[in-house]
Amino acid sequence: MNNIPTATLLVSYGAKDTETITGIDALTQLLSEHLKHPVLPCLLDQPGRPLLTTISSALTKGAVKLVVLPLFLSPADYQDNAVAEAITYASRRWPFVQFHVSPALNWQEWLRVVGARVIEAQAELPEPVERQETAIVLAGHGDVNPDVNSDLAKLARLFYESYGFGWVDVAYVEETTPSVPEMMARQEMLGAKQIIVLPYLLTDGTVHQQLQASVATAKEKQQVPVTVAPCLSPHPTLVDVLLARHEVALADRSLLPVSWDQVMVQLQSELNSHERSMPGQPAPDEDEFQQLNEKISAILPPRYQGRLDKVSAAPMTSAELVFDEQGEVAWDQVFGVDDPDNPFCELALAGGPAHRGELLEAVAAEDCLAEPGKYAAALTEIERGISMITGLPVVESTTSGWIGIQCDSEEMAIWLVRAIIVENVMVRREGETLYLPVGPHYTLKNEVKSIVTVTAKTCHYWIEHMLAQRLLSERMM
């Protein structure tokens, strides 16, 4: 059990800037190549509960060990309470998952990254100048939070004392002063022979473009050479620091809610609890039992194996909708409010209660096209709910009346089709994509809620099923 399926969550900010998202995606890809397992970006300024959504997405991809790597330029940016709250909730909802959470990078680690960038920038200047005659401008984003701005001043002081440059000052692109052109002019007046502007920004984006534009304009008035270094990511030093943090996080087992050995023992016990013979019938031989066990394991999560006669068909009380400050449904807070360990009633596929009393059928395409506004509103809300709960991509259907969900595999799609149809919701499949019905007259508290609920419920049990399949395959190796 040493090779536990693992994924890493890179937690940062940047959801409001397309180019920043692209840069963070590139960093996650680079880390994934080094770590040899999936690395998923999690941007905390996304709507809803982005960390829980990313955790759910990692679980649907088969991971049962999750490493959380915070990547914030300032400790004041790190919402450790929000991260801890999400991890605590997730540990209760998915108790078989191992969590390893790294602290945010410290100033000595950021000093290494900044130093490597500045030394490279200095080496690329056409005419080398002594460090004592070189000025450094650490250019930050600028924030309304003074703690964030003052953190950059701490780093500047550390850099000044560690690298021996003549001047190391801070400037900001937005929100506060001094600006980068103002600091460049000040350093030239003090006698600097060259100026290196280092963007204290994680990736390229809108703020970086603003910085480059302001430096380009200011350079026309400068008498000394000015160069702008690249952003901090994906510099190899930053990658090395994150990989080291990852290794340290894996060694720290203090946050593990349960050990993997305990999970294995529990699952094996559940798998072996199936009665091998019925009263009055001869016991099957080992081969027959193995075939039966494999058939059960291929369909149901381990909680149902050996206890199908005990599954209750009684429905749970319907979960009430929860609304956020903007008046929108907080789908990621609806399920598990009363009992995070059991946020859904029993799986209908195993004999539990179907979510709906009557089949929710497909709506004719012409009916959808006749009321495009209402149809679009229902589509948008269902897409928002599915994305918030499962993290699965929603794809557009070429036929009106359906909404597509991109699964991680064809096996997953087939399993979900089987599970959803017995919840009394129409579903069809094309390859790895599921299609669920949508109509213009779907209401929030009825049909829209049903689509989101059955998707969330069946994905929840799919994760358990997948874990059991993995255990079975390892037992047979």
N, C-alpha and C positions, 0 to 999 in steps of 0.2 A: 504493500500500500504506500510505497514511497513516492510513486509517481502520481500524486493527486492532481486532478485537473484544476488548473489555476488560471486566474485572470487578474489583471491589474487595472485599477481605476485611477486615472490621472485627474485630480480634482483641481480646478482653476476657475478663472473667469474669462469672458470674451464672447459670450453668446450674441452680443449686440453688434458685432463687427464680423462681416463675412470673411475678410482676409485674416483676421485673427483666428477664426475657427479653422481656416485652411492651414495656418501655421501650427496650431495645436494638433491637428490631425496628422501632420507630417511628423511631429515629435512622437506621437503615440505609435506611429508606424515604425519609426526608428527604434524605439524602446522594445516594441514587439519583436523585431528582428534579433535584438540582443537577447531578450528573455525567452524566446521560443514559445511564447504563448500570447493569447489576445491581450491587448492593452486598449481600454475604452476611455475616451475622454468624457469627463463629467464637468459641465460648466454650471457653477452654482447660481449664475444670474439668469438661467433659464426659468421659465414659469413652472409652477407646481413644485414637486419634490424631486428635483433632478437626480439626487444621489440615490434615492430609492428606485427610481426608474432605471438608472444605469445598473444597479445591483440586480434588478429583475432581468434586465437584458443579458447580463453576464451569466445568470443562472440558466436562462433558456439556451445559451450556447454551450452548456455542459459543465461550467466551472463550479466547483464546490469549495475552493479556497480562493479568497479574494484579498488582494493587497491594495490598500488605499494609500496613494502617494499624493499628498497636498503639494501644490506648486503655486506659491504666492510670493510676490516680490517684497511684500512687507508683512511682518507678523501681525500688524494691525488689520490686515486684510483677511487673515485666516479665521474663518468662523468655526473654531474648534467645537463650540457648543452645538452648532447645527450639524456638524459631521458626527459628533458623538451621539446626538439624539437619533440620527438616521441609522447609525450602526446598531444602537441598542434596539430600535424598533425592528430592524431587519433580522437581528439575532433571535428575537422572539418569534418572528413570523417564519423564518427558515432556520430552525435550530441546528440543522445538520451542516451549516456552512461555517467554515473557518475564516475568521477575519483577522487580518494583520494590518494595523494602522500605523503609518510612519508619522512622526512629528513634522512640522513644516521645516524647510531648510533654514539653517541658522546663518548668522552673518559671516562666519568664517567660510562657509560653503559658497555663499554668494560672492564673497571676496575673491575666491579662487576663480569663479566664472568671469567676473568683471576684470580681474587682472589679466587673464588669458586674452580676453578681447582687446584690451588696451595695448598690451605688448605686441599683438599681431598688427594692430592699426599703426603703431609707431614704426614697426619694421617696414611697412609698406610705403612710408613717406619717401619722396624722392631725395630729400637731403636730410640725413639724420641730424637730430639736435639732442643735446644732452638732456637727461631727465630733469635736471634742476632748472632748465630753461623752457620746459614744456608744461603747459597748463591742461588740465583735464576738466571737462564739464560733464558731470553725471546728470543727464537730462531725464527727468521723470515725467510721468503723465500729469501729475498735479491732481489734488483731491480736495474735496470740501472737508475731509477729515484731517485735522492738523496732525494727528498721530501718524498717519500714513506719510505725510510730507516730512515730518521730522525724522522718520525712520531712514529716509534717504540721506539725511545729514549725518546720521550715525555711520552709515556705510562709507560716506565720503571721508570722514575722519579716519576710519580704519584703513582705507585705501592710501590716504596721505602718509600715514605713519608706517605703512608696510612696503611701499614701492618707491619712495624717494622722489616723486615728481615735485616740481616747484610750486604748483598751485593745484588744488583739487577743490572744486566748488560744485554746488548743485544749482540746477535751474529747472523750470517746469514749463510744459507745453501749454497747459490749460489751468484754469481755476485760480491759480495763485502766482506770486512773483518770487524771485526775479525770472524774467523770461530768458530763453537761451541767447538771443542776440544781445541783451543787456549784459549778461555774464561774459560773453565773448569780448565785448568792448571793454569791460572792466579788466579782464585778464591781459589784454593787449596794452592797456594803459599802465599796468603794473610791471610790464617788461617781458611778458612771455614771448618767445621766439616762434613757437608753434602751438596750435590748439587742437586737441582731440576731443570731439564731442562723442560721448558714449551714450546711446539710448538705453536707459534703464527700463527697457520694455521687453516683454517676453518674446513677442513675434511681431512681424510686420503687420501693419494695419492702418487705420485712419489716423491715429495719433502719430505714428511714425512718419506718415506722409506729410502731416502738418509740420513736424519737426524738420524734415529735410527741406521743405519749402522755406521755412523761416531762416535756416542756416544758409541756404543758397542766396537769399536776398541780403543777409547780413555780411556774407563773404565779400560782396562787392565794395563794402566800405572798410574792410579789414586790410591791414598792411602785412600781416603775417599769414602763413599757410594754415588752413583749417581743413581737417578731415573728419568725416562722420563714420564711426565704426558701425558694423552691422548690429542687429538686435541680438539678444542673449541666446536665443534658440534658433537652430539646433546645434550650438557649439559642442564639440566633443567633451569639453570639460563639464558642461551641464549634464550631458548624458552620463558621464562617469559618476558624477555626484548622485544622480537619481538612481543609478544601478547600485551604488553603495548603500543608499538609503533603503532600497528594496531588499537587499540582503539582510540588513539590520532588522527591518520590519519582520521578515520571515523568521528570524531567530527569536523574536519576542513573542511569547505565547500567553502573555498576561491577559489579552483580550479575548482569548478563545472561549466561546460559550460551552463547547463540548469538544473533546478530542476526536480525531477521525477514527481511532481504534474503537471508541465508544459507539460511534455511529455505525461502524461495521458490525460490531457485536449486536447492536439493536436490530439492524436490518436483517442480519442472518437469523436472529431469533424469530423475527416476523415471517421470514421466508420459510423457516423450518417448522412453523407452528401449524402448517396445513395438515389436517388429518389425512393420513395415508389410506385409510379405509373407512367405509361407512358400516354401521352396525349390521350384522347379518350378511355382509359381503366379504369375499376373500380379499386379502390385502394384495394390491398390485405388486408386481415385481419392480425392481429398482429402475429398469428402463422405462416401464410404463409410468412410474411416478415422475421420472425426470421429464418425460414428454408432457405430462400434465402440468408440472411445475413451470416448464418453459412456456406453455400456452397461457397460463395465468399471468406470468411475468411479462409476456408480450403485450398484454392488454391493460393491466391495472397496476397502480402504485402499490408498494409493499403493505401499506396500512390495511388493504382489503384482502390480501392473500391469506386464506385459511379462516376468514371470518365473514364471508359473504352472507351467511345466514343471520348474522348479527347486525347487518347494516340497516339503519332505520330509514324508512321512507318518509318520515315526518319532516316537513319543511321547517327551516329556521324562520324567525321573524325577519321580514324584509328590511334590509338596511336603509336607513333614511339618507336622503341626499344631503351633502355638506357643501356649503357655499363659501367662496373666498371673499375677500374684501371688495373685489370688483363685481360681485354678484354672479360669478360663474361657478359651475359645479367643480368642486375639488375632488375629482374622481379618485385620486390617489389617497384620499383620506376617508373615503366612504367605507371601504371594506377593512375589517379588522379593528374597528374602533372599540367594540365591546370585548373581543377576544382575538388579539393578534395571532395567537397560535392556531386558531381555527376560524379564519375569516369567512369561510364559505361552508355551506351545507354539504352533505355527502354527495359524492359524484354519482350522477344518475346512471352512468355506465355500469356502476357497481351495484345498482339497486336503490340508490338514494332518490330523493324527490326531484322530479323534473322542475326546471326553473319556471316554466310556463305551463298552465293548464291546457292551453290549445296551441297548436303549431303556429308559429309566426312565419308566414309564408312570404314568398317574393312578391314584389309589386310590379305591375306591368310597366314597361318602359314608357309607353305613351302617357300613362298617368303621371309619371315623374316629370316628363317634358312639359306637361300641361301646366304645372305649377313649379317653375324652376327656382323661384326664391325660397319657398318652403323646403324644397328638395335639397337645395344647397345648404340651408341651415342645418337640416338633419345630418347631412353628410359631414359637415364641419364639426359638429358636436360629437358625433360618434368617433371620428378620426382623433379628436382631441382626447377623448376618454381612453381609447385603445392605446394611444401613444403614451399617455401618462401612466397607465397601469402596467403595460407589458413591455414597453420600449421597442416593440416590433414596428417595422416600417409599414405604413399604410400606402397602398398603391391604387391608382385610379382604374376603375373598370371601364372597358370599352362599351359595355352595355349598361344603360341607365337602370337603376333599381338595385345595384349591388355596390358593396364596398370591399376592396381587396386588402388582405393582410399577408405580408410576405413572411413566411416561416423560415427558420434556419435550415430546414432540410425537408425532403419529401416525407421522411418517416414522421417528422413532427406534424406535417400537414395532414397525413392520413390519420394519425392518432387523434388530432383535434376534430377532424370531421366526424369520426365515430363518437367522440365524447359530446360534441355540440348538438348533433342531431337528436340524441335522446334527451337533451334538455328542452326539446320542443322548439327549436329554432332552426329554420331551413339554412342549409349550408351546402356549398359545392366547392370543388377543388380543381385547379388546373396546375399540375406540377407541384411546386412548393408554395403556391398562392391559394389562400382560402378566400371565398367570397360569401359575404353575409348580406342579408336583404336590407334595403333602405327605401323609405317612402316619404312623400311630402307630408303625409298626415301623421307621421311618427311624433309622439309627444315625449317630452323629457322624462317624465315619471313613469312612462309605460314602455313603449317599444325601444326608445333610445337607451334607456336604462337596462333593458333586457339584453340588447346586443353587447353593451359594454360589460355587463355582469357575466354573461356566459363566456365571453372571451377571457376575462380576468380569472374566472373560476377554473376553466379547463386548462389555461396556461399554468395556473398554480399547481394543479395535479400533474400536469405534464412534467414539471420539474422533478417532482417526487418519483414519477415513473422512470424518468431518464436516469436518476441516481440508482434506482434498483437495477436497471438494465446494466449499468456500468459495474455494479457489484457482482451480478451474476456472471458477466463475462470474465471478470478477474478471478472468480472462484473456479471457473472451468479451465483457466490457463494452467 
